[in-house]
Amino acid sequence: MTDTGSMISHLECTYCDMTFSANEIHKLCPEDDCGKVLFPRYEIDRSKSQKIIKDLKNRHPNMWRYKEFMPVRDDKNIVSLGEGFTPILKCERLSYDLGANIILKDESLNPTSSFKARGLSSAVSKAKELGINKFSIPSAGNAGGALAAYCARAGAEAYVFMPKDAPLANKTETIFHGADIELIDGYINDAGARSLEVSKQKNLFDVSTLKEPYRVEGKKTMGYEIAEQLNWDLPDNIIYPTGGGTGIIGIWKAFQELKEIGVLNSKLPRMICVQAEGCSPVVDAYIEGKRHAELFKSPKTIAAGMRVPIAVGDYLIIDAINESEGTAVKIDDKSMVDGVKKLSALEGIFCAPEGGSLYAATKKLIDSKFISSRESVLLLNTGSGFKYLDGLSEQIKIN
Ligand SMILES: Cc1ncc(COP(=O)(O)O)c(C=O)c1O
């Protein structure tokens, strides 16, 4: 065994605080009447951690550079395609256009062209360590493609359940990676029910968003990177396109850990959640002052990753918004596509519609004076426009 030096100590329920072993297979909290999200917890040794942080510059530019703060104990279990350490770009033309200091973290440059690579690299690696090699996943698109890729790399089996209107690129990549795909006549929650059913029949490990504890650890590395790449001086605002919420939840978890290590030079950012007008369960719950969202009926949006009518981690998204004094906004599909045009034409970033929503969200928040012209705003572009050519090409005229 080559020890990663992981400081993982146990799993903890984010709802009832019960603790569980990190050396056993767990999914949601098994306590009666709980069934909520489990988080890996670390025994963070401050001085050792600060030394690791100081030496990071000598490490490979991928998300496993933070391996002591990740759950995998043995190096040989890490299944990696080089995910992470995506650039943070200064956006001068967007800053001028919008009237605030805009920077953008471009997750479209990950393997499989979206931030989903991080979570699936982490989940497949930890599952491998626990002896698992057959997986299932319900997916709006990008997560299914990423699971298929990491399973190919690990020599593991993947079963992917996608709504039949998922982007063509996601269906195609999943099949090329050798995964089994079933198209569902319904939404992601219907795909979730089918994934669970088949996983019971075939003894598969279901890695649905936040229903196992380790995908969020991969997403968390976005927060570590934002801090490291900005010299431990965080931006005033982070704007995030939200579906199941692992991204925004993971980034907020990272900031709590970095605060505990004691390396941050600034206060924490305001976390801003963006959803589609055609599917906004979390934004609606936040506006109504609730901690839990209701099922959003008949969700409809071009941003497949935001077509999530109910999220098991709704309370964690809302907690992150409230604890950070952030906010939540919804954006219509036309504005998302206009946002893709803006990011593409002003900065050369051909983003996914999810990323496009960030332009309109920022504009709304500047217009309402929630964000002032002096503040810094980090837009988190979660994926590539190349994965949405079917949806995006319908919005323009090509001769
Ligand atoms: C491109 C893209 N952006 C955003 C999301 C939403 O992700 P999260 O689960 O972190 O809210 C997804 C999820 O599928 C996605 O594919």
The ligand as a MOL file (V3000), in Angstrom:
LIG
                    3D

  0  0  0     0  0            999 V3000
M  V30 BEGIN CTAB
M  V30 COUNTS 16 16 0 0 0
M  V30 BEGIN ATOM
M  V30 1 C -23.1300 21.2850 -16.8440 0
M  V30 2 C -23.8250 21.1210 -15.5170 0
M  V30 3 N -23.9460 22.1840 -14.7090 0
M  V30 4 C -24.5710 22.1070 -13.5120 0
M  V30 5 C -25.1280 20.9090 -13.0740 0
M  V30 6 C -25.7780 20.8800 -11.7160 0
M  V30 7 O -24.9490 20.2380 -10.8330 0
M  V30 8 P -25.0670 20.1330 -9.2670 0
M  V30 9 O -25.4740 18.7280 -8.9860 0
M  V30 10 O -23.7290 20.4240 -8.7120 0
M  V30 11 O -26.0690 21.1070 -8.8090 0
M  V30 12 C -25.0120 19.7560 -13.8680 0
M  V30 13 C -25.5860 18.4720 -13.4310 0
M  V30 14 O -25.8550 17.5710 -14.2010 0
M  V30 15 C -24.3400 19.8650 -15.1170 0
M  V30 16 O -24.1740 18.7960 -15.9210 0
M  V30 END ATOM
M  V30 BEGIN BOND
M  V30 1 1 1 2
M  V30 2 1 2 3
M  V30 3 2 2 15
M  V30 4 2 3 4
M  V30 5 1 4 5
M  V30 6 1 5 6
M  V30 7 2 5 12
M  V30 8 1 6 7
M  V30 9 1 7 8
M  V30 10 2 8 9
M  V30 11 1 8 10
M  V30 12 1 8 11
M  V30 13 1 12 13
M  V30 14 1 12 15
M  V30 15 2 13 14
M  V30 16 1 15 16
M  V30 END BOND
M  V30 END CTAB
M  END
